């Protein structure tokens, strides 16, 4: 009788432990079911905030294209002009050196 009572108590404790474990597993499963919806909401929120920024950057780059093209063209022309003038100055200095030696 003593042994049967002990086994019954252990069996009840094991049953309670299994029920608690099953309950925790169900709660974890229910919690995990919400994650895709939360990720979708976070993605939508990010997209909603990020899209205007992308549009602004695209617009800025589009509007800056022509002024940058003009600026680089002007820089190329100035560089060419400076090379020509440097060449002229080199020629004048060479003439002055030749005249000073003579």
Secondary structure, DSSP 8 states (H G I E B T S, - for coil): -HHHHHHHHHHHHHHHHHHHHHHHHHHHHHHHHHHHHHHHHHHHHHHHHHHHHHHHHHHHHHHHHHHHHHHHHHHHHHHHHHHHHHHHHHHHHHHHHHHHH-
